[in-house]
Amino acid sequence: MQNEIITERLSLNLLTIEDFDFVKRLVNTEGWIAFIGDRYVHTNDDAIAYVTKILNTENLFYWVVRTRDNNTPVGIISFMKRNYLESFDIGFAFLPEFNGSGYAYEAAKEVLSMVSKTPGYYPVVATTVPQNAKSIKLLTKLGLHFEKEIEVEDEILQVYSNSD
């Protein structure tokens, strides 16, 4: 998977262990906990263990999204093969102070463009809980359409896809 992706305003680099402090901050935001779930990452050791687990998981890629002007980490784009989905799943999460900046769209669009050129990654899907209106709005702006609802571990998820 491509290590670095550059857009007009952003740089995306695959997650490294050095990103643990940013990850700790991100996974404890209100939005992450409400829509993705509490990962119980509260200490530096928790964060290092969480990042290590991600790095050691096959078919799981996290890019840390940073602004190009000052290299500030603002969010993540994830791309993973979940056992309950037929296709790879794209996801995104950004610090609340950067919501509404267009960063999530810019970064996710570039990742979708990159993976669309790689055999075996089309179609791409995304899952979200039905109440995550901002995520659904972004998914449709990215060209994904509602495909179906599924139940995973007693939770209803909506599946969006970029298939024709």
C-alpha positions as CSV (number, residue, x, y, z in Angstrom):
1,M,0.0,0.0,0.0
2,Q,1.2,3.5,-0.8
3,N,3.1,5.0,2.2
4,E,2.6,8.7,1.3
5,I,-0.2,10.4,-0.4
6,I,-0.1,14.2,-1.1
7,T,-3.1,16.4,-1.9
8,E,-3.3,20.1,-2.4
9,R,-3.6,20.8,1.4
10,L,-2.7,17.5,3.0
11,S,-0.1,14.8,3.4
12,L,-1.2,11.3,4.3
13,N,1.4,8.9,5.7
14,L,0.9,5.3,6.9
15,L,0.5,5.1,10.7
16,T,3.7,4.6,12.7
17,I,4.3,3.9,16.4
18,E,5.4,7.6,16.7
19,D,1.7,8.6,16.1
20,F,0.5,7.1,19.4
21,D,-0.1,10.4,21.1
22,F,-2.3,11.7,18.2
23,V,-4.1,8.4,18.1
24,K,-4.8,8.6,21.9
25,R,-6.3,12.0,21.4
26,L,-8.4,11.1,18.4
27,V,-9.9,7.9,19.8
28,N,-11.1,9.8,22.9
29,T,-13.0,12.4,21.0
30,E,-16.8,12.5,21.5
31,G,-17.4,11.7,17.8
32,W,-15.1,8.6,17.8
33,I,-16.6,7.2,21.0
34,A,-20.2,7.9,19.8
35,F,-19.9,6.5,16.3
36,I,-17.0,4.1,16.3
37,G,-16.8,3.0,20.0
38,D,-14.7,3.4,23.1
39,R,-11.3,1.8,22.5
40,Y,-10.2,2.3,26.2
41,V,-7.0,4.0,25.2
42,H,-6.3,6.3,28.1
43,T,-2.6,6.2,28.7
44,N,0.5,6.3,26.5
45,D,1.0,2.6,27.0
46,D,-2.6,1.9,25.9
47,A,-2.0,4.0,22.8
48,I,1.2,2.3,21.9
49,A,-0.5,-1.1,22.3
50,Y,-3.4,0.0,20.2
51,V,-1.2,1.4,17.4
52,T,1.0,-1.8,17.6
53,K,-2.1,-3.9,17.1
54,I,-3.1,-1.9,14.1
55,L,0.4,-2.2,12.6
56,N,0.4,-5.9,13.1
57,T,-3.0,-6.6,11.5
58,E,-3.0,-7.9,8.0
59,N,-5.1,-5.9,5.5
60,L,-5.5,-2.9,7.8
61,F,-4.1,0.4,6.7
62,Y,-4.3,3.7,8.6
63,W,-3.0,6.9,7.1
64,V,-2.5,9.9,9.4
65,V,-3.7,13.0,7.7
66,R,-1.7,16.1,8.3
67,T,-1.9,19.7,7.0
68,R,0.9,20.4,4.6
69,D,1.4,24.0,5.8
70,N,2.4,23.1,9.4
71,N,2.3,19.2,9.5
72,T,-0.5,19.2,12.1
73,P,-2.2,15.8,12.4
74,V,-5.9,16.3,11.9
75,G,-7.4,12.9,11.3
76,I,-7.1,9.4,9.9
77,I,-8.2,7.5,6.9
78,S,-8.6,3.8,7.4
79,F,-8.8,1.0,4.7
80,M,-9.4,-2.5,5.9
81,K,-10.8,-5.9,5.0
82,R,-13.4,-6.8,7.6
83,N,-14.4,-10.4,7.9
84,Y,-18.1,-9.6,7.6
85,L,-17.8,-7.6,4.3
86,E,-17.0,-8.8,0.8
87,S,-14.9,-5.7,0.0
88,F,-12.4,-3.4,1.6
89,D,-13.9,-0.8,3.9
90,I,-12.8,2.9,3.9
91,G,-13.3,4.9,7.1
92,F,-12.3,8.3,8.4
93,A,-12.2,10.2,11.7
94,F,-11.0,13.7,12.3
95,L,-10.4,15.9,15.3
96,P,-13.5,18.0,16.0
97,E,-11.7,21.3,15.5
98,F,-11.1,20.3,11.8
99,N,-14.7,19.2,11.0
100,G,-16.2,21.3,8.2
101,S,-12.8,22.1,6.7
102,G,-13.1,19.7,3.7
103,Y,-10.1,17.7,4.9
104,A,-12.0,14.4,5.3
105,Y,-13.4,14.7,1.7
106,E,-10.0,15.7,0.2
107,A,-8.1,12.8,2.0
108,A,-10.7,10.1,1.4
109,K,-11.2,11.1,-2.2
110,E,-7.4,10.7,-2.8
111,V,-7.3,7.3,-1.1
112,L,-10.3,6.1,-3.1
113,S,-8.6,7.3,-6.3
114,M,-5.4,5.4,-5.4
115,V,-7.1,2.1,-4.4
116,S,-9.3,2.2,-7.5
117,K,-6.1,1.8,-9.6
118,T,-5.0,-1.2,-7.6
119,P,-6.4,-4.6,-8.6
120,G,-8.5,-6.4,-6.0
121,Y,-9.7,-3.2,-4.2
122,Y,-12.9,-2.5,-6.2
123,P,-15.6,-2.0,-5.2
124,V,-14.9,-0.2,-1.9
125,V,-17.5,-0.1,0.8
126,A,-18.0,2.0,3.9
127,T,-20.1,1.3,7.0
128,T,-21.7,3.6,9.5
129,V,-24.3,3.7,12.1
130,P,-27.6,5.1,10.7
131,Q,-27.5,8.1,13.1
132,N,-24.1,9.4,11.8
133,A,-25.5,12.0,9.4
134,K,-22.2,13.7,8.8
135,S,-20.5,10.5,7.8
136,I,-23.4,9.6,5.5
137,K,-23.3,13.0,3.9
138,L,-19.6,12.6,3.2
139,L,-20.0,9.1,1.8
140,T,-22.5,10.2,-0.7
141,K,-20.4,13.2,-1.6
142,L,-17.6,10.8,-2.3
143,G,-19.8,8.9,-4.7
144,L,-20.8,6.0,-2.5
145,H,-24.5,4.9,-2.4
146,F,-26.5,3.1,0.2
147,E,-26.5,-0.6,-0.5
148,K,-28.0,-2.4,2.5
149,E,-28.2,-2.7,6.3
150,I,-26.4,-5.4,8.2
151,E,-26.3,-6.4,11.8
152,V,-22.8,-6.9,13.4
153,E,-22.5,-7.7,17.1
154,D,-26.0,-6.5,17.8
155,E,-25.5,-3.2,16.0
156,I,-27.2,-2.1,12.8
157,L,-24.7,-0.8,10.3
158,Q,-25.5,0.8,6.9
159,V,-23.3,-0.3,4.1
160,Y,-22.4,2.2,1.3
161,S,-20.6,1.2,-1.9
162,N,-19.0,2.7,-4.9
163,S,-20.0,-0.3,-7.1
164,D,-21.9,0.5,-10.3
